[in-house]
Amino acid sequence: MSRRSRSRSQSGTYLGSDSSTDDGSREGSSSPIVELLIVFVVVFVAQQVAAIIGIGVMAGLFVLAPPLTTNPWTIVTSVYAHGGLGHLVSNSLALIVFGWPVARATTRLRFHTFFLVTGAIAGISQIVLTNVASSAPLLGVPGTEGVLGASGAVFALLGYLIASNRLSTGLASFVDVPQWLAVVVFVGLAIAVTLATGGPGVALLAHFTGFLLGLLAGRARVLHVGGSGGRGSRV
């Protein structure tokens, strides 16, 4: 009797543990990537429908444009929207390459939150910084009329992947690098990567901001989830 009772209680415990893994706290799932790709496609289809109705409707729903308070929901929707099929495909491929290892090392909730927050900050920085620079008479920098796309969030994933992988964290623990020097290196690396991806119509400041945020977050390991025995997964 005692053995049967023990077996039943253990089974109940295991079933309870399994049922609690659907709240976004499970580590090591690649499902966030699939979910994001589905969202990309759904939003892209919605964009095409909005474009048929009228360009003003599409801009009001999906394009982050100044002033930011006019259509505040675009801070979110612009992260998942794209300017064309090529834009959608390139960001989707980059998401799979850079995002998959990160998604496998963290939880679904943390991954989606990181993606949205970094993408939104990158888009806002592109709008705010370029428009501030355009008001300076000596700079001659044109302001940004609107921005959309997941590039800022994808660059954040790339930055996180670089700063949080086993090699970089191993070197950081072996060599005592001052905090100010790490920031300087990160900023220089972000500038180099941003310039390397420059082109007509590319939101360079969004790329720079996203990549820098990813580097800083990777250094702080904000997506780190502790594993069994105190050992956490590393990207």
Secondary structure as a PSIPRED ss2 file (coil, helix, strand):
# PSIPRED VFORMAT (PSIPRED V4.0)

   1 M C   1.000  0.000  0.000
   2 S H   0.000  1.000  0.000
   3 R H   0.000  1.000  0.000
   4 R H   0.000  1.000  0.000
   5 S H   0.000  1.000  0.000
   6 R H   0.000  1.000  0.000
   7 S H   0.000  1.000  0.000
   8 R H   0.000  1.000  0.000
   9 S H   0.000  1.000  0.000
  10 Q H   0.000  1.000  0.000
  11 S H   0.000  1.000  0.000
  12 G H   0.000  1.000  0.000
  13 T H   0.000  1.000  0.000
  14 Y H   0.000  1.000  0.000
  15 L H   0.000  1.000  0.000
  16 G H   0.000  1.000  0.000
  17 S H   0.000  1.000  0.000
  18 D H   0.000  1.000  0.000
  19 S H   0.000  1.000  0.000
  20 S H   0.000  1.000  0.000
  21 T H   0.000  1.000  0.000
  22 D H   0.000  1.000  0.000
  23 D C   1.000  0.000  0.000
  24 G C   1.000  0.000  0.000
  25 S C   1.000  0.000  0.000
  26 R C   1.000  0.000  0.000
  27 E E   0.000  0.000  1.000
  28 G C   1.000  0.000  0.000
  29 S C   1.000  0.000  0.000
  30 S C   1.000  0.000  0.000
  31 S H   0.000  1.000  0.000
  32 P H   0.000  1.000  0.000
  33 I H   0.000  1.000  0.000
  34 V H   0.000  1.000  0.000
  35 E H   0.000  1.000  0.000
  36 L H   0.000  1.000  0.000
  37 L H   0.000  1.000  0.000
  38 I H   0.000  1.000  0.000
  39 V H   0.000  1.000  0.000
  40 F H   0.000  1.000  0.000
  41 V H   0.000  1.000  0.000
  42 V H   0.000  1.000  0.000
  43 V H   0.000  1.000  0.000
  44 F H   0.000  1.000  0.000
  45 V H   0.000  1.000  0.000
  46 A H   0.000  1.000  0.000
  47 Q H   0.000  1.000  0.000
  48 Q H   0.000  1.000  0.000
  49 V H   0.000  1.000  0.000
  50 A H   0.000  1.000  0.000
  51 A H   0.000  1.000  0.000
  52 I H   0.000  1.000  0.000
  53 I H   0.000  1.000  0.000
  54 G C   1.000  0.000  0.000
  55 I H   0.000  1.000  0.000
  56 G H   0.000  1.000  0.000
  57 V H   0.000  1.000  0.000
  58 M H   0.000  1.000  0.000
  59 A H   0.000  1.000  0.000
  60 G H   0.000  1.000  0.000
  61 L H   0.000  1.000  0.000
  62 F H   0.000  1.000  0.000
  63 V C   1.000  0.000  0.000
  64 L E   0.000  0.000  1.000
  65 A C   1.000  0.000  0.000
  66 P C   1.000  0.000  0.000
  67 P C   1.000  0.000  0.000
  68 L C   1.000  0.000  0.000
  69 T C   1.000  0.000  0.000
  70 T C   1.000  0.000  0.000
  71 N C   1.000  0.000  0.000
  72 P C   1.000  0.000  0.000
  73 W C   1.000  0.000  0.000
  74 T H   0.000  1.000  0.000
  75 I H   0.000  1.000  0.000
  76 V H   0.000  1.000  0.000
  77 T H   0.000  1.000  0.000
  78 S H   0.000  1.000  0.000
  79 V H   0.000  1.000  0.000
  80 Y H   0.000  1.000  0.000
  81 A C   1.000  0.000  0.000
  82 H C   1.000  0.000  0.000
  83 G C   1.000  0.000  0.000
  84 G C   1.000  0.000  0.000
  85 L H   0.000  1.000  0.000
  86 G H   0.000  1.000  0.000
  87 H H   0.000  1.000  0.000
  88 L H   0.000  1.000  0.000
  89 V H   0.000  1.000  0.000
  90 S H   0.000  1.000  0.000
  91 N H   0.000  1.000  0.000
  92 S H   0.000  1.000  0.000
  93 L H   0.000  1.000  0.000
  94 A H   0.000  1.000  0.000
  95 L H   0.000  1.000  0.000
  96 I H   0.000  1.000  0.000
  97 V H   0.000  1.000  0.000
  98 F H   0.000  1.000  0.000
  99 G H   0.000  1.000  0.000
 100 W H   0.000  1.000  0.000
 101 P H   0.000  1.000  0.000
 102 V H   0.000  1.000  0.000
 103 A H   0.000  1.000  0.000
 104 R H   0.000  1.000  0.000
 105 A C   1.000  0.000  0.000
 106 T C   1.000  0.000  0.000
 107 T E   0.000  0.000  1.000
 108 R H   0.000  1.000  0.000
 109 L H   0.000  1.000  0.000
 110 R H   0.000  1.000  0.000
 111 F H   0.000  1.000  0.000
 112 H H   0.000  1.000  0.000
 113 T H   0.000  1.000  0.000
 114 F H   0.000  1.000  0.000
 115 F H   0.000  1.000  0.000
 116 L H   0.000  1.000  0.000
 117 V H   0.000  1.000  0.000
 118 T H   0.000  1.000  0.000
 119 G H   0.000  1.000  0.000
 120 A H   0.000  1.000  0.000
 121 I H   0.000  1.000  0.000
 122 A H   0.000  1.000  0.000
 123 G H   0.000  1.000  0.000
 124 I H   0.000  1.000  0.000
 125 S H   0.000  1.000  0.000
 126 Q H   0.000  1.000  0.000
 127 I H   0.000  1.000  0.000
 128 V H   0.000  1.000  0.000
 129 L H   0.000  1.000  0.000
 130 T H   0.000  1.000  0.000
 131 N H   0.000  1.000  0.000
 132 V H   0.000  1.000  0.000
 133 A H   0.000  1.000  0.000
 134 S H   0.000  1.000  0.000
 135 S C   1.000  0.000  0.000
 136 A C   1.000  0.000  0.000
 137 P C   1.000  0.000  0.000
 138 L C   1.000  0.000  0.000
 139 L C   1.000  0.000  0.000
 140 G C   1.000  0.000  0.000
 141 V C   1.000  0.000  0.000
 142 P C   1.000  0.000  0.000
 143 G C   1.000  0.000  0.000
 144 T C   1.000  0.000  0.000
 145 E C   1.000  0.000  0.000
 146 G C   1.000  0.000  0.000
 147 V E   0.000  0.000  1.000
 148 L C   1.000  0.000  0.000
 149 G C   1.000  0.000  0.000
 150 A C   1.000  0.000  0.000
 151 S H   0.000  1.000  0.000
 152 G H   0.000  1.000  0.000
 153 A H   0.000  1.000  0.000
 154 V H   0.000  1.000  0.000
 155 F H   0.000  1.000  0.000
 156 A H   0.000  1.000  0.000
 157 L H   0.000  1.000  0.000
 158 L H   0.000  1.000  0.000
 159 G H   0.000  1.000  0.000
 160 Y H   0.000  1.000  0.000
 161 L H   0.000  1.000  0.000
 162 I H   0.000  1.000  0.000
 163 A H   0.000  1.000  0.000
 164 S H   0.000  1.000  0.000
 165 N C   1.000  0.000  0.000
 166 R H   0.000  1.000  0.000
 167 L H   0.000  1.000  0.000
 168 S H   0.000  1.000  0.000
 169 T H   0.000  1.000  0.000
 170 G H   0.000  1.000  0.000
 171 L H   0.000  1.000  0.000
 172 A H   0.000  1.000  0.000
 173 S H   0.000  1.000  0.000
 174 F H   0.000  1.000  0.000
 175 V C   1.000  0.000  0.000
 176 D C   1.000  0.000  0.000
 177 V C   1.000  0.000  0.000
 178 P C   1.000  0.000  0.000
 179 Q H   0.000  1.000  0.000
 180 W H   0.000  1.000  0.000
 181 L H   0.000  1.000  0.000
 182 A H   0.000  1.000  0.000
 183 V H   0.000  1.000  0.000
 184 V H   0.000  1.000  0.000
 185 V H   0.000  1.000  0.000
 186 F H   0.000  1.000  0.000
 187 V H   0.000  1.000  0.000
 188 G H   0.000  1.000  0.000
 189 L H   0.000  1.000  0.000
 190 A H   0.000  1.000  0.000
 191 I H   0.000  1.000  0.000
 192 A H   0.000  1.000  0.000
 193 V H   0.000  1.000  0.000
 194 T H   0.000  1.000  0.000
 195 L H   0.000  1.000  0.000
 196 A H   0.000  1.000  0.000
 197 T C   1.000  0.000  0.000
 198 G C   1.000  0.000  0.000
 199 G C   1.000  0.000  0.000
 200 P C   1.000  0.000  0.000
 201 G C   1.000  0.000  0.000
 202 V C   1.000  0.000  0.000
 203 A C   1.000  0.000  0.000
 204 L H   0.000  1.000  0.000
 205 L H   0.000  1.000  0.000
 206 A H   0.000  1.000  0.000
 207 H H   0.000  1.000  0.000
 208 F H   0.000  1.000  0.000
 209 T H   0.000  1.000  0.000
 210 G H   0.000  1.000  0.000
 211 F H   0.000  1.000  0.000
 212 L H   0.000  1.000  0.000
 213 L H   0.000  1.000  0.000
 214 G H   0.000  1.000  0.000
 215 L H   0.000  1.000  0.000
 216 L H   0.000  1.000  0.000
 217 A H   0.000  1.000  0.000
 218 G H   0.000  1.000  0.000
 219 R H   0.000  1.000  0.000
 220 A H   0.000  1.000  0.000
 221 R C   1.000  0.000  0.000
 222 V C   1.000  0.000  0.000
 223 L C   1.000  0.000  0.000
 224 H C   1.000  0.000  0.000
 225 V C   1.000  0.000  0.000
 226 G C   1.000  0.000  0.000
 227 G C   1.000  0.000  0.000
 228 S H   0.000  1.000  0.000
 229 G H   0.000  1.000  0.000
 230 G H   0.000  1.000  0.000
 231 R C   1.000  0.000  0.000
 232 G C   1.000  0.000  0.000
 233 S C   1.000  0.000  0.000
 234 R C   1.000  0.000  0.000
 235 V C   1.000  0.000  0.000
